[in-house]
Amino acid sequence: MAHAAVAEGMTEADAATLAAQWETYNQDSVGSVIEMAPMRTAQETVAADGTTYRLTSLHPGVNRWYLLEIQAEGAGAQRFHFENADAQTWTLTLTDGDQPELSIAGLGSQDSCTPWTGEPSALATAAGSGLPYAPLCGQKIYLRNKVSGSRTNREAVSDFLRENVVFGDKLVNLIKGTFFEDAFLENAETVEDGDAGDAVAALGTAALDRQPVMRPNMSIEVEGAEGGMEAGAWYAVEGNEGVYSSVMKPAYIANSILSERNGANWLDGVEQNADVYLVAFDLGKFEVGYELGTDHPGLGWSSRPSRSGSDWQLAGPDGFNRPDPLVRNGMLSPSLTSRAVAAFAGGFKRDHGAYRFSDYATFNRGHHYGFLSNGVTFSRLIPNLATLYVTLDGEVGMKTWTEADNEMVPNLIYARQNGVAVVDRDPETGQAVPGDRVSSWGGGNWSGSADAQLRTLRSGTCLKTAGGRQFLLYAYFSSVTPSAMARVFQAYDCDYAMLLDMNSPELTYLAVYKQNANGDGLEPMHLNRYMAESDPWGDNGRIPRFVGFADNRDFFYILRKE
């Protein structure tokens, strides 16, 4: 994932400026999200009529997001969040002179654009269009507009109870525990003598003592599985080279794994027989990105940790609780949809993404989960938390964050934290082992129900190295505890694994895309019909979440490399 260098004209910030910005970034609190972009560079020019124009590249190494500020004499500043439609090609700069212009350079050419001129101006028209991404300057850039993100009926009911009913959060937990417990549990029919088809040799098979053929209730189409899928084996997903799928049940996991407690709990009879669906992406062929939802995760305080002293004077744990002047629109850029391979829901909302119990609730302001998109930190990355990140050169990593890792921030394009490790490598043996808080409800902030029942529908992700290649795995667990998640990731020999979200299919959503029959659009293949039902309706049927419609939740996306 190489990114364009800073073009001549948008000068590199000098060492003193970068050092000052980095010092501000590391302060106990800052005033806005802009100060959480320590690599930013800016140009400013004044037109003949006294109007000041300021263009800020929020991270020149990423070259994706820009902030344009226009201030006429005696008037307040107008701010516009631009997205570069092709970060590999175009770079934006401001020209000097009586009539400043926006210069867009790349491919040996340089075009000029003044979207703020005219009556109405192209900029005003784009801002009033209601589009999440409004094209400007020959579609070389987009104006990111605030829009309302879609949310499902179940999520809307839950939010209403939490926000408008006394003890609403406890009521949601009661409903979840009483009516929804194991509601999405899946238990595929097995065919002991069936023909599973060809397994994908590159990934091998999971460490299972039994490998019966399963007929899962899964909507993703795979090759060579006409009679079912052999548990623990991998199958190529139809129409998507480099994407593979696997199914299993925790009951099949090798006893050599289950007999070693390593801090995990024993598995109960329900989760042993609950289906697990996995999808693997060959990172040699794909890029990984991360986009924030229109609303979630939020930037303010979680209600879980106790605040004290000066914390009560801060709008959020980083000092602010709004993304302004940047815009979160919960949707993949239209310039990337032609390469979209998959998208899956991110992690916890902000209110659930911090600690109420255990030692982690007592320092680091309760360990609010951090996240970073397009080189801008919206919530700082906190030590001790499981972190999925992508560097400027496209490296995908997953680890427990440390204080020393903060030096990596200038080299990051995306990052998302969610709880603590589900699986990590034992430094002495090299074996995949459960995280040290897998069996602790409060210590791992695993959520579940109000009475600490850990078993529920969950999703997770892990990194796995096989045959000299790196794979990102998404896993959907129809009814498990964190201990069962750990055992599954151990069986698939993951290097590191973390939780995503939980409790319902729409919150653990994954879709893999293939070209439709007409070759003019994407057709989603969901893990199950419940996920398909969370796609919003449009005039011509359902629209895929995240890539075709703005969503209120954050998400990861997979792109085929150019």
C-alpha positions as CSV (number, residue, x, y, z in Angstrom):
1,M,0.0,0.0,0.0
2,A,2.5,2.6,-1.2
3,H,1.4,6.2,-1.0
4,A,2.2,9.3,-3.0
5,A,5.0,11.5,-1.8
6,V,4.2,15.1,-0.9
7,A,4.1,17.1,-4.1
8,E,6.2,20.2,-4.7
9,G,4.3,23.1,-3.1
10,M,2.9,21.2,-0.2
11,T,6.2,21.4,1.7
12,E,7.2,18.9,4.3
13,A,6.6,20.2,7.8
14,D,10.0,21.1,9.3
15,A,11.5,19.1,12.1
16,A,10.6,21.7,14.7
17,T,7.0,21.8,13.6
18,L,6.7,18.0,13.6
19,A,8.3,17.8,17.0
20,A,5.9,20.4,18.4
21,Q,2.9,18.6,17.0
22,W,4.1,15.3,18.4
23,E,4.6,16.9,21.8
24,T,1.0,18.2,21.6
25,Y,-0.3,14.7,20.5
26,N,1.3,13.2,23.7
27,Q,-0.3,15.7,26.1
28,D,-2.7,14.5,28.7
29,S,-5.6,16.0,26.7
30,V,-5.9,18.0,23.4
31,G,-8.5,20.3,22.1
32,S,-9.6,18.6,18.9
33,V,-9.1,15.7,16.6
34,I,-6.9,17.8,14.3
35,E,-4.3,17.9,17.1
36,M,-4.3,14.0,16.9
37,A,-2.8,14.2,13.4
38,P,0.8,14.9,14.4
39,M,2.2,14.4,10.8
40,R,0.0,17.1,9.3
41,T,1.3,19.8,7.0
42,A,-0.4,23.0,5.9
43,Q,-0.3,25.8,3.3
44,E,-2.0,29.2,3.7
45,T,-2.5,32.0,1.2
46,V,-4.5,35.2,1.1
47,A,-6.4,36.2,-2.0
48,A,-6.7,39.8,-3.4
49,D,-10.1,40.2,-1.7
50,G,-8.6,39.4,1.7
51,T,-10.0,35.8,1.9
52,T,-7.7,33.4,3.6
53,Y,-7.4,29.9,2.3
54,R,-5.7,27.1,4.3
55,L,-5.2,23.6,3.1
56,T,-4.0,20.9,5.5
57,S,-2.8,17.5,4.5
58,L,-3.7,15.5,7.7
59,H,-1.0,12.9,6.9
60,P,1.1,13.4,3.8
61,G,2.3,9.8,3.9
62,V,-1.3,8.6,3.7
63,N,-2.3,11.3,1.2
64,R,-6.0,10.6,1.7
65,W,-7.6,13.3,3.9
66,Y,-7.3,17.1,3.5
67,L,-9.0,19.9,5.4
68,L,-9.8,23.1,3.5
69,E,-10.5,26.2,5.5
70,I,-11.9,29.4,3.9
71,Q,-12.2,32.6,5.9
72,A,-13.4,35.9,4.3
73,E,-12.6,39.1,6.0
74,G,-14.9,39.7,8.9
75,A,-16.5,36.3,8.6
76,G,-16.2,33.0,10.4
77,A,-14.2,30.2,8.8
78,Q,-15.8,27.5,6.6
79,R,-14.3,24.1,6.9
80,F,-14.5,21.2,4.3
81,H,-13.2,17.7,4.7
82,F,-11.8,16.4,1.4
83,E,-10.9,12.9,0.5
84,N,-8.4,12.2,-2.3
85,A,-10.1,9.8,-4.7
86,D,-6.8,8.3,-5.7
87,A,-4.1,8.5,-3.0
88,Q,-1.7,6.6,-5.2
89,T,-1.9,9.2,-7.9
90,W,-3.1,12.7,-7.0
91,T,-1.7,15.2,-4.5
92,L,-3.5,18.4,-3.6
93,T,-1.8,21.8,-3.1
94,L,-2.8,25.5,-3.0
95,T,-1.4,28.0,-5.4
96,D,-0.4,31.5,-4.4
97,G,-1.6,34.7,-6.0
98,D,-4.5,37.0,-6.1
99,Q,-6.9,34.1,-7.1
100,P,-5.7,31.0,-5.3
101,E,-6.5,27.6,-6.9
102,L,-6.5,24.0,-5.8
103,S,-3.8,22.2,-7.8
104,I,-4.2,18.5,-8.3
105,A,-1.0,16.9,-9.6
106,G,-0.2,13.3,-10.7
107,L,0.6,11.2,-13.7
108,G,2.9,13.9,-15.1
109,S,0.0,16.4,-15.3
110,Q,-1.3,19.2,-13.1
111,D,-4.9,20.4,-13.1
112,S,-6.4,23.5,-11.4
113,C,-9.7,23.7,-9.7
114,T,-11.6,26.5,-7.8
115,P,-14.7,24.8,-6.4
116,W,-15.4,27.8,-4.1
117,T,-16.1,30.1,-7.0
118,G,-19.4,30.7,-8.9
119,E,-22.9,31.2,-7.7
120,P,-23.7,28.7,-6.4
121,S,-20.2,27.3,-6.1
122,A,-19.5,23.7,-6.8
123,L,-18.4,23.4,-3.1
124,A,-21.8,24.7,-1.9
125,T,-23.6,22.4,-4.3
126,A,-21.6,19.4,-3.0
127,A,-22.2,20.4,0.6
128,G,-25.9,20.5,0.0
129,S,-26.1,17.3,-2.0
130,G,-26.8,15.0,0.9
131,L,-24.3,12.6,-0.6
132,P,-21.7,10.9,1.8
133,Y,-19.1,11.5,-0.8
134,A,-19.8,14.4,-3.2
135,P,-17.5,14.6,-6.2
136,L,-15.5,17.7,-7.0
137,C,-12.8,18.7,-9.5
138,G,-13.5,16.1,-12.1
139,Q,-14.1,13.4,-9.4
140,K,-10.5,13.6,-8.4
141,I,-11.6,14.5,-4.9
142,Y,-14.7,14.0,-2.7
143,L,-16.3,16.3,-0.2
144,R,-17.2,14.1,2.9
145,N,-20.6,15.2,4.1
146,K,-22.4,14.4,7.4
147,V,-25.1,11.8,6.8
148,S,-27.3,9.6,9.0
149,G,-26.0,6.0,9.3
150,S,-28.4,3.1,8.9
151,R,-29.1,0.9,11.9
152,T,-31.1,-2.2,12.3
153,N,-34.5,-2.5,14.1
154,R,-33.0,-4.6,16.9
155,E,-30.2,-2.1,17.4
156,A,-32.7,0.8,17.3
157,V,-34.8,-0.8,20.0
158,S,-31.8,-1.5,22.2
159,D,-30.6,2.1,21.8
160,F,-34.1,3.4,22.7
161,L,-34.2,1.3,25.9
162,R,-30.7,2.4,26.9
163,E,-31.3,6.1,26.2
164,N,-35.0,6.6,27.2
165,V,-35.9,4.0,29.8
166,V,-34.8,4.0,33.5
167,F,-32.5,0.9,33.9
168,G,-32.7,0.5,30.1
169,D,-29.3,-1.1,29.9
170,K,-30.2,-3.7,32.5
171,L,-33.5,-4.3,30.6
172,V,-31.6,-4.9,27.4
173,N,-29.4,-7.4,29.2
174,L,-32.5,-9.1,30.6
175,I,-34.1,-9.4,27.2
176,K,-30.8,-10.6,25.8
177,G,-30.3,-13.2,28.5
178,T,-33.9,-14.3,28.6
179,F,-35.0,-14.3,25.0
180,F,-31.9,-14.1,22.8
181,E,-29.6,-16.5,24.6
182,D,-28.5,-19.0,22.0
183,A,-31.1,-17.6,19.7
184,F,-28.6,-17.6,16.8
185,L,-27.0,-20.9,17.8
186,E,-26.4,-23.0,14.7
187,N,-25.8,-26.7,14.7
188,A,-25.1,-28.1,11.3
189,E,-26.1,-31.6,10.3
190,T,-23.1,-33.9,9.9
191,V,-22.6,-36.5,7.3
192,E,-20.0,-39.0,8.6
193,D,-19.3,-40.6,5.2
194,G,-19.8,-37.6,2.9
195,D,-17.4,-36.2,0.3
196,A,-16.1,-32.9,1.5
197,G,-14.4,-31.9,-1.8
198,D,-11.0,-30.5,-2.1
199,A,-9.4,-28.7,0.9
200,V,-7.2,-25.7,0.3
201,A,-3.6,-27.0,0.8
202,A,-2.1,-23.6,1.5
203,L,-3.9,-23.2,4.9
204,G,-3.8,-26.9,5.9
205,T,-6.5,-28.1,8.3
206,A,-7.3,-27.2,11.9
207,A,-6.1,-29.4,14.8
208,L,-9.2,-31.5,15.3
209,D,-9.7,-35.0,16.6
210,R,-12.8,-35.5,14.4
211,Q,-13.4,-34.1,10.9
212,P,-16.9,-35.0,9.9
213,V,-18.6,-33.4,6.9
214,M,-20.9,-30.6,7.9
215,R,-23.8,-29.0,6.0
216,P,-23.7,-25.5,7.5
217,N,-26.4,-22.9,7.1
218,M,-23.9,-20.5,5.5
219,S,-24.6,-18.3,2.4
220,I,-21.0,-18.0,1.2
221,E,-20.5,-20.2,-1.9
222,V,-17.4,-22.4,-1.9
223,E,-15.8,-24.7,-4.4
224,G,-15.8,-28.4,-4.1
225,A,-18.3,-28.8,-1.3
226,E,-21.3,-30.2,-3.1
227,G,-21.8,-32.8,-0.4
228,G,-20.9,-30.6,2.6
229,M,-17.7,-29.1,4.1
230,E,-15.2,-31.2,6.1
231,A,-14.8,-29.7,9.5
232,G,-11.5,-27.8,9.8
233,A,-10.7,-27.9,6.1
234,W,-10.4,-24.8,3.9
235,Y,-12.4,-24.2,0.7
236,A,-11.9,-21.6,-2.0
237,V,-14.7,-19.0,-2.1
238,E,-16.3,-18.9,-5.5
239,G,-15.4,-15.9,-7.6
240,N,-12.8,-14.6,-5.2
241,E,-9.3,-15.8,-5.7
242,G,-7.4,-15.6,-2.3
243,V,-10.5,-15.9,-0.1
244,Y,-11.2,-19.2,1.7
245,S,-13.8,-20.5,4.1
246,S,-13.9,-23.2,6.8
247,V,-16.5,-24.5,9.3
248,M,-16.2,-26.5,12.5
249,K,-17.5,-27.1,16.0
250,P,-15.5,-26.7,19.2
251,A,-16.3,-30.3,20.2
252,Y,-14.0,-31.5,17.4
253,I,-10.9,-29.7,18.7
254,A,-8.0,-32.0,19.4
255,N,-7.8,-33.1,23.0
256,S,-4.1,-32.1,23.1
257,I,-5.4,-28.5,22.9
258,L,-8.4,-28.8,25.2
259,S,-6.5,-30.8,27.9
260,E,-4.1,-27.9,28.5
261,R,-6.0,-25.4,30.5
262,N,-3.6,-22.5,30.0
263,G,-6.1,-20.2,31.8
264,A,-9.1,-21.1,29.7
265,N,-12.3,-22.6,31.1
266,W,-13.8,-26.0,30.2
267,L,-16.3,-25.8,27.3
268,D,-20.0,-26.5,28.1
269,G,-22.1,-28.8,26.0
270,V,-23.9,-25.9,24.2
271,E,-20.8,-24.2,22.9
272,Q,-19.2,-27.4,22.0
273,N,-21.9,-28.1,19.4
274,A,-22.3,-24.5,18.2
275,D,-21.2,-23.9,14.6
276,V,-18.2,-21.7,13.9
277,Y,-17.7,-20.2,10.4
278,L,-14.4,-18.7,9.3
279,V,-13.3,-16.7,6.3
280,A,-9.6,-16.3,5.5
281,F,-8.1,-13.5,3.3
282,D,-4.6,-14.0,1.7
283,L,-2.9,-10.7,2.5
284,G,-0.5,-11.2,-0.3
285,K,-3.5,-10.3,-2.6
286,F,-5.4,-7.9,-0.4
287,E,-5.3,-4.6,1.4
288,V,-7.0,-4.0,4.8
289,G,-8.7,-0.7,5.7
290,Y,-10.8,0.6,8.5
291,E,-13.6,3.3,8.4
292,L,-15.5,4.8,11.3
293,G,-19.3,4.7,11.5
294,T,-21.3,7.9,11.5
295,D,-21.9,7.5,15.2
296,H,-19.9,4.5,16.6
297,P,-17.6,4.2,18.2
298,G,-18.1,7.6,19.9
299,L,-15.4,9.9,21.2
300,G,-16.8,10.8,24.6
301,W,-16.6,9.1,27.9
302,S,-17.8,5.6,28.5
303,S,-20.2,5.4,31.5
304,R,-18.2,2.4,32.8
305,P,-15.0,3.7,34.4
306,S,-15.2,6.1,37.4
307,R,-13.8,9.5,36.7
308,S,-12.0,11.7,39.2
309,G,-10.4,15.1,39.5
310,S,-9.7,17.0,36.3
311,D,-11.3,14.2,34.2
312,W,-14.7,15.7,34.8
313,Q,-13.5,18.9,33.0
314,L,-12.8,16.9,29.8
315,A,-15.4,16.3,27.1
316,G,-13.8,12.9,26.4
317,P,-10.8,10.8,27.5
318,D,-8.6,12.5,25.0
319,G,-10.1,16.0,25.7
320,F,-12.8,16.2,23.0
321,N,-16.0,14.3,22.1
322,R,-16.7,15.4,18.6
323,P,-14.8,14.7,15.3
324,D,-15.4,18.2,13.9
325,P,-14.1,19.5,11.6
326,L,-13.6,16.0,10.2
327,V,-16.6,14.0,8.9
328,R,-17.3,10.4,9.7
329,N,-19.7,8.9,7.2
330,G,-19.7,5.1,7.7
331,M,-19.2,4.1,4.1
332,L,-16.4,3.0,1.8
333,S,-15.2,5.6,-0.7
334,P,-16.8,5.2,-4.1
335,S,-13.4,5.2,-5.7
336,L,-12.6,2.0,-3.8
337,T,-15.7,-0.1,-4.4
338,S,-14.5,-1.6,-7.7
339,R,-11.7,-3.4,-5.6
340,A,-13.9,-4.3,-2.6
341,V,-13.7,-8.0,-1.7
342,A,-15.3,-8.0,1.8
343,A,-16.4,-5.9,4.7
344,F,-17.1,-6.8,8.3
345,A,-18.3,-5.0,11.4
346,G,-15.7,-3.5,13.7
347,G,-15.7,-3.5,17.5
348,F,-17.6,-2.3,20.5
349,K,-19.4,1.0,20.8
350,R,-17.7,3.5,23.0
351,D,-19.9,3.0,26.0
352,H,-19.0,-0.7,26.1
353,G,-15.5,-0.1,25.0
354,A,-13.9,0.7,28.4
355,Y,-13.5,-1.1,31.7
356,R,-16.0,-1.0,34.6
357,F,-14.3,-3.8,36.7
358,S,-10.8,-5.1,37.4
359,D,-7.5,-3.2,37.5
360,Y,-7.9,-1.9,34.0
361,A,-10.8,0.3,35.2
362,T,-8.5,2.1,37.7
363,F,-5.8,3.6,35.4
364,N,-5.4,4.8,31.8
365,R,-8.8,6.5,32.4
366,G,-10.5,3.1,32.2
367,H,-8.7,1.9,29.1
368,H,-11.1,3.3,26.4
369,Y,-10.5,1.4,23.2
370,G,-8.6,3.4,20.7
371,F,-9.0,3.8,16.9
372,L,-7.3,5.5,14.0
373,S,-8.4,6.0,10.4
374,N,-6.5,7.4,7.4
375,G,-3.6,8.5,9.6
376,V,-5.7,10.5,12.1
377,T,-6.1,9.3,15.7
378,F,-9.7,9.7,16.8
379,S,-9.1,8.0,20.1
380,R,-5.5,7.3,21.3
381,L,-4.2,3.8,21.3
382,I,-4.0,2.5,24.9
383,P,-1.3,0.1,26.3
384,N,-2.5,-3.4,27.4
385,L,-5.3,-3.6,24.7
386,A,-5.5,-5.9,21.7
387,T,-4.8,-3.9,18.5
388,L,-5.2,-4.6,14.8
389,Y,-3.2,-2.1,12.8
390,V,-2.1,-1.3,9.2
391,T,1.1,0.6,8.5
392,L,1.8,3.0,5.7
393,D,3.6,0.3,3.6
394,G,0.6,-2.0,4.0
395,E,1.8,-4.3,6.8
396,V,-1.1,-5.8,8.7
397,G,-0.2,-6.5,12.4
398,M,-2.0,-7.6,15.5
399,K,-0.6,-7.3,19.0
400,T,-1.1,-6.2,22.6
401,W,-0.3,-2.5,22.6
402,T,2.6,-1.2,24.7
403,E,3.7,2.3,25.7
404,A,6.7,1.9,23.4
405,D,4.4,1.1,20.5
406,N,3.2,4.7,20.5
407,E,6.3,5.5,18.5
408,M,4.6,3.6,15.7
409,V,1.7,6.1,15.4
410,P,3.2,8.3,12.7
411,N,3.7,5.2,10.6
412,L,0.1,4.0,11.0
413,I,-2.8,4.4,8.6
414,Y,-5.4,2.4,10.4
415,A,-5.8,0.8,13.9
416,R,-8.6,-0.5,16.1
417,Q,-8.5,-1.8,19.6
418,N,-11.1,-4.1,21.2
419,G,-10.5,-5.6,24.6
420,V,-7.6,-8.0,25.3
421,A,-5.9,-10.9,23.5
422,V,-8.0,-14.0,22.9
423,V,-4.9,-15.9,21.7
424,D,-1.2,-15.0,21.6
425,R,2.1,-16.9,21.0
426,D,3.8,-18.3,24.0
427,P,7.3,-16.6,23.8
428,E,9.0,-19.7,25.1
429,T,7.3,-22.5,23.1
430,G,5.9,-20.6,20.2
431,Q,2.6,-22.3,20.6
432,A,-0.7,-20.4,20.3
433,V,-2.2,-20.1,23.8
434,P,-5.2,-18.4,25.4
435,G,-4.8,-14.8,26.4
436,D,-4.2,-14.3,30.1
437,R,-7.7,-12.8,30.7
438,V,-9.8,-15.1,28.6
439,S,-11.6,-16.6,31.6
440,S,-12.1,-13.4,33.5
441,W,-15.4,-11.6,32.8
442,G,-14.5,-8.2,34.3
443,G,-10.8,-8.6,33.6
444,G,-11.3,-9.1,29.9
445,N,-14.3,-6.8,29.6
446,W,-16.0,-9.6,27.6
447,S,-19.5,-8.4,28.3
448,G,-22.3,-10.9,27.8
449,S,-25.2,-10.7,30.2
450,A,-25.7,-8.8,33.5
451,D,-25.0,-11.9,35.5
452,A,-21.7,-12.5,33.8
453,Q,-22.9,-15.3,31.6
454,L,-20.2,-15.3,28.9
455,R,-21.7,-17.5,26.3
456,T,-23.3,-15.6,23.4
457,L,-22.9,-15.0,19.7
458,R,-19.5,-13.4,19.0
459,S,-17.1,-12.6,16.1
460,G,-13.4,-12.3,16.2
461,T,-10.4,-12.0,14.0
462,C,-6.8,-13.4,13.9
463,L,-3.6,-13.3,11.9
464,K,-2.2,-16.6,10.8
465,T,1.0,-17.4,8.9
466,A,0.9,-20.5,6.7
467,G,3.2,-21.6,3.9
468,G,5.2,-18.3,4.0
469,R,2.0,-16.3,3.5
470,Q,0.0,-14.2,5.9
471,F,-3.8,-14.6,6.3
472,L,-6.3,-12.5,8.1
473,L,-9.1,-14.7,9.5
474,Y,-12.6,-13.5,10.4
475,A,-14.5,-16.0,12.6
476,Y,-18.2,-16.1,13.5
477,F,-19.2,-18.1,16.6
478,S,-22.9,-18.8,16.9
479,S,-22.8,-19.3,20.7
480,V,-19.5,-19.3,22.7
481,T,-17.5,-18.0,25.6
482,P,-14.2,-16.3,25.2
483,S,-12.5,-19.6,26.2
484,A,-14.2,-21.4,23.3
485,M,-13.1,-18.7,20.9
486,A,-9.5,-19.2,22.2
487,R,-9.7,-22.9,21.6
488,V,-10.9,-22.4,18.1
489,F,-8.2,-19.9,17.2
490,Q,-5.6,-22.3,18.8
491,A,-6.9,-25.1,16.6
492,Y,-6.3,-22.9,13.5
493,D,-2.8,-22.1,14.8
494,C,-3.4,-18.3,14.9
495,D,-0.5,-16.0,15.8
496,Y,-2.8,-13.5,17.6
497,A,-6.5,-13.2,18.0
498,M,-9.0,-10.6,19.3
499,L,-12.7,-10.1,19.8
500,L,-14.7,-7.9,17.4
501,D,-18.4,-7.6,18.4
502,M,-21.1,-9.8,19.8
503,N,-24.8,-10.6,20.6
504,S,-26.5,-10.4,17.2
505,P,-25.7,-11.2,13.5
506,E,-26.0,-7.6,12.4
507,L,-23.4,-6.5,15.0
508,T,-21.0,-9.3,13.8
509,Y,-21.8,-8.7,10.1
510,L,-19.6,-10.0,7.3
511,A,-20.2,-10.0,3.5
512,V,-17.9,-11.2,0.7
513,Y,-18.5,-9.5,-2.6
514,K,-18.5,-10.9,-6.2
515,Q,-19.5,-9.2,-9.4
516,N,-23.2,-9.5,-10.3
517,A,-24.3,-11.3,-13.4
518,N,-24.4,-8.1,-15.4
519,G,-20.8,-7.2,-14.3
520,D,-21.9,-3.7,-13.3
521,G,-22.1,-4.0,-9.5
522,L,-21.3,-6.0,-6.4
523,E,-23.3,-8.8,-5.1
524,P,-22.8,-9.7,-1.4
525,M,-22.6,-13.2,-0.1
526,H,-23.3,-13.1,3.7
527,L,-22.4,-15.7,6.2
528,N,-26.1,-16.2,7.0
529,R,-29.5,-14.8,6.2
530,Y,-29.7,-12.8,9.4
531,M,-26.7,-10.7,8.2
532,A,-28.4,-10.3,4.8
533,E,-31.5,-9.0,6.6
534,S,-29.5,-6.2,8.1
535,D,-28.7,-4.7,4.7
536,P,-30.9,-1.6,4.3
537,W,-33.6,-1.5,1.6
538,G,-33.3,0.8,-1.5
539,D,-35.5,1.3,-4.5
540,N,-34.1,-1.7,-6.2
541,G,-33.8,-4.1,-3.2
542,R,-31.3,-4.4,-0.4
543,I,-28.1,-2.3,-0.5
544,P,-24.9,-3.8,1.0
545,R,-24.0,-2.2,4.2
546,F,-20.7,-0.2,4.4
547,V,-20.0,-0.3,0.6
548,G,-23.4,0.9,-0.7
549,F,-25.0,2.7,2.2
550,A,-23.7,4.8,5.1
551,D,-23.7,2.9,8.4
552,N,-23.7,4.1,12.0
553,R,-21.1,1.4,12.9
554,D,-17.4,1.1,12.2
555,F,-16.1,-1.6,9.8
556,F,-13.0,-3.2,8.3
557,Y,-12.9,-3.6,4.5
558,I,-10.8,-5.8,2.3
559,L,-9.6,-4.5,-1.1
560,R,-7.9,-6.4,-3.9
561,K,-4.4,-5.0,-4.5
562,E,-4.0,-3.0,-7.7
